[in-house]
Amino acid sequence: MLDQQLVRAPEFPPGARWVNSNALSLRELRGKVVLVDFWDYTCVNCARTLPYVVEWDRKFRANGLATIGVHAPEFNFAREARQVERAMDEFGVTYPVVLDNDYAIWQAYSNQGWPSKFLVDSRGYIRYQHLGEGEYLATELAIQGALREAAPDFRPLPLTIPLREEDEPGARCYRPSPELYCGYARGEIGNAEGFAEDAVAIYIDRNEREAGKFYLHGTWRARDEYLELAGTHGHIALHYKARDVNLVMSPTGDAVELMLGLQGAQLIGAAAAEPPRVSIYQDGQPLPQTNVGADVRVVDGEALVTPARPRMARLVSNPDFEEHDLRLEVRGKGVALFAFTFTTCVARGR
């Protein structure tokens, strides 16, 4: 969205922590076009947008574009710099990133969500902003327009081709199931027992399914941000409409220690316990190989995901926008479940 009213971009706080750069200010970047991208490494929409941001940085850096990532964490674990740095390596982010753990920059920009982009011209004014996925062509045109204003001899470059089939013209996008949080602060539990806040409770899944809610079976502990299995075996189930299903998940303390200790135990020939694992079922059957997400492995016909660190795991990748029942069987303690997210768009012709 092009803003016809010139608003000066807020300055970055002087005490902010920069992950891979010395502290920067818009004042010292004056003369450059600055793309400010608010993101969180567990956000599925951010993960889908970041390849474009990385490409624009690569493509236009030499022409005067300075890209700044503002990492505003949705969950507490994403406040840790080492987790952000690891995610940056995975996404190929090499431009400067500032940690906005207290949301000071977010509030200064009156930001509304993830991902969100603000384009600042060479004089320090916000000239364009966009919230959410999509509008990649419009964003790149705004970048090239601002670069041309800053340097009249700038010659426009060929526009970036869509990086995914579902970003191409003619792709179909539907209304997916809404993001489904697991912790009691924002979660929607369907069990009649409700949440037992910060306590252990026994749940029974009676196979009732209401849209926008999840159902537990077994012994679970509810925290404000997440759920964790307190017994040795349980499941979480839901009904969804989407193409892909993702889950923000993390090992808890005991599981982290176990995973770190497995290699040493095996080296000395000791019998090591199995780490916790999650099996994925769709419509009552093991998730087929054709529908597994990128972070799932299939072993003897069983679709498995094991959380090795706090991140978003890609569980299901259906060939089309579909409607299914999903059940995750959790075995072993040490798994924290934070939020399910869903993607919607499919390529033209599907």
HUVENHU-V589797 format. One record per pair of residues at least 6 apart in sequence whose C-alpha atoms are under 7 Angstrom apart, sorted by the first residue. I is the first residue (numbers start at 0). GAP is how many residues later the second one is. D is the distance in whole Angstrom. If there is no record, write none. Layout:
# HUVENHU-V589797
i = [I;I]
gap = [GAP;GAP]
d = [D;D]
This chain:
# HUVENHU-V589797
i = [0;0;0;1;1;1;2;2;5;5;5;6;6;7;7;7;8;8;8;8;9;9;10;10;11;11;15;15;16;16;17;17;17;18;18;18;19;19;20;29;29;29;30;30;30;31;31;31;31;32;32;32;32;32;32;32;32;33;33;33;33;33;33;34;34;34;34;34;34;34;35;35;35;35;35;35;35;36;36;36;36;36;36;36;37;37;37;37;37;37;37;37;38;38;38;38;38;38;39;39;39;39;39;40;40;40;41;41;41;43;44;44;44;45;45;48;53;53;56;56;63;66;67;67;67;68;68;68;69;69;69;69;70;70;70;70;71;71;71;71;72;72;77;78;112;113;113;114;114;115;115;115;116;116;116;117;117;117;117;118;118;118;118;119;119;120;120;121;127;143;146;147;161;164;165;165;165;169;170;170;170;170;171;171;171;171;172;172;172;173;173;174;175;175;175;175;175;176;176;176;176;176;177;178;178;178;178;179;179;179;179;179;180;180;180;180;180;181;181;181;181;181;181;182;182;182;182;182;182;182;183;183;183;183;183;183;184;184;187;187;187;188;188;188;189;189;189;190;190;190;192;194;195;196;196;197;197;197;198;198;199;199;199;199;200;200;200;201;201;201;202;202;202;202;203;203;203;204;204;204;208;208;210;212;213;213;213;214;214;214;215;215;215;216;216;216;217;217;217;217;218;218;218;218;219;219;219;219;219;220;220;220;220;221;224;225;225;225;226;226;226;227;227;227;228;228;229;230;231;231;231;232;232;232;233;233;233;234;234;234;234;235;235;235;236;236;236;237;237;237;238;238;238;239;239;239;240;240;240;241;241;241;241;241;241;242;242;242;242;242;242;242;242;243;243;243;243;243;244;244;244;244;244;244;244;244;245;245;245;245;245;245;245;245;246;246;246;246;246;246;246;247;247;247;247;247;247;247;248;248;248;248;248;248;248;248;249;249;249;249;249;249;249;249;250;250;250;250;250;250;250;251;251;251;252;253;254;254;257;258;261;264;264;265;275;275;275;275;275;275;276;276;276;276;276;276;277;277;277;277;277;277;277;278;278;278;278;278;278;278;279;279;279;279;279;279;279;280;280;280;280;281;281;281;281;282;282;282;285;285;286;288;290;290;290;291;291;291;292;292;292;292;293;293;294;294;294;294;295;295;295;295;296;296;296;297;319;319;320;320]
gap = [127;128;129;125;126;127;124;125;119;120;121;118;119;116;117;118;111;115;116;117;98;99;14;15;13;93;82;83;81;82;79;80;81;62;78;79;76;77;75;92;93;94;91;92;119;32;33;34;90;31;32;33;87;88;89;113;114;31;32;33;85;86;87;31;32;33;82;83;84;85;31;32;33;34;81;82;83;31;32;33;78;79;80;81;31;32;33;34;76;77;78;79;7;31;32;33;75;76;6;31;32;33;34;6;43;46;206;269;270;297;70;87;88;68;69;84;38;39;8;10;83;28;27;28;29;27;28;29;27;28;29;30;26;27;28;29;27;28;29;31;6;28;6;22;18;17;18;16;17;14;15;16;12;13;14;8;10;11;12;7;8;9;10;6;7;6;25;28;14;12;7;6;6;182;179;180;181;178;174;175;176;177;173;174;175;176;171;172;173;170;171;169;65;66;166;167;168;35;63;64;65;165;34;160;161;162;163;7;32;159;160;161;6;7;157;158;159;43;44;45;155;156;157;39;40;41;42;43;44;155;11;13;38;39;40;41;39;40;24;25;26;24;25;26;23;24;25;14;24;25;10;27;26;25;26;23;24;25;22;23;19;20;21;30;18;19;20;16;17;18;13;14;15;16;12;13;14;10;11;12;29;30;28;25;22;23;24;21;22;23;19;20;21;17;18;19;13;15;16;17;10;11;12;15;7;8;9;10;11;6;7;8;9;6;113;110;111;112;109;110;111;107;108;109;104;106;103;102;99;100;101;97;98;99;95;96;97;92;93;94;95;91;92;93;89;90;91;87;88;89;85;86;87;83;84;85;81;82;83;79;80;81;100;101;102;74;75;76;77;78;79;100;101;72;73;74;98;99;69;70;71;72;95;96;97;98;66;67;68;69;70;94;95;96;65;66;67;68;92;93;94;63;64;65;89;90;91;92;58;61;62;63;64;87;88;89;57;58;59;60;61;85;86;87;56;57;58;59;83;84;85;82;83;84;81;80;20;79;17;16;10;6;7;6;30;55;56;57;58;59;27;28;29;53;54;55;26;27;28;50;51;52;53;23;24;25;26;49;50;51;6;7;23;24;47;48;49;6;45;46;47;42;43;44;45;41;42;43;16;17;16;9;25;26;27;23;24;25;21;22;23;24;20;21;10;18;19;20;7;8;9;19;6;7;8;6;26;30;23;25]
d = [6;6;6;6;5;7;6;6;6;7;7;5;6;6;4;6;7;6;5;6;6;7;6;6;6;7;7;7;6;6;6;4;6;7;6;6;6;6;5;6;6;6;4;6;7;5;6;7;5;6;5;6;6;5;5;7;6;6;5;6;6;5;7;6;5;6;7;6;5;6;6;5;6;7;6;5;6;6;5;6;7;6;5;7;6;5;6;7;6;5;5;6;6;6;5;6;6;5;7;5;6;5;7;7;7;6;7;6;5;7;6;7;6;7;5;6;7;6;7;6;7;6;6;5;6;6;4;6;6;5;6;6;7;6;5;6;7;5;6;6;6;6;7;6;7;7;6;6;5;6;4;6;5;5;6;7;6;4;7;6;6;5;6;4;6;6;6;6;7;6;7;5;6;5;6;5;4;5;7;6;5;4;6;5;6;6;6;4;6;6;6;7;5;5;6;7;6;7;6;5;6;6;7;7;6;5;7;7;7;5;5;7;4;7;6;4;6;7;5;6;6;5;5;6;5;5;4;4;6;6;6;7;6;6;5;7;5;6;7;5;7;5;5;6;5;6;5;7;6;7;7;7;6;6;6;6;5;5;5;6;7;6;4;7;6;6;6;6;4;6;6;5;5;6;7;5;7;6;6;5;7;6;6;6;7;6;5;6;5;6;6;5;7;5;5;6;7;7;4;7;6;5;5;7;7;6;5;5;7;6;5;6;6;7;6;6;5;4;6;5;7;6;5;6;6;7;6;7;6;5;6;6;5;6;6;5;7;7;5;4;6;6;5;7;6;4;6;6;5;7;6;4;6;6;6;6;6;4;7;5;6;7;6;6;5;6;5;7;5;4;6;6;5;5;5;6;6;5;7;6;5;7;7;6;5;7;7;6;5;5;7;6;5;6;5;5;7;7;6;4;6;6;4;6;6;5;5;6;7;6;6;6;7;6;5;6;6;7;5;4;6;6;5;7;6;6;6;7;5;5;6;5;6;6;7;6;6;5;7;6;6;7;6;7;7;6;4;6;6;7;7;6;5;6;6;7;6;5;6;6;6;5;6;7;6;5;7;6;5;7;6;6;5;6;6;5;7;5;6;5;6;7;6;5;6;6;5;6;6;6;6;7;6;5;5;6;5;6;5;4;4;5;6;7;7;6;5;6;6;6;5;6;6;5;7;6;6;7;6;7]
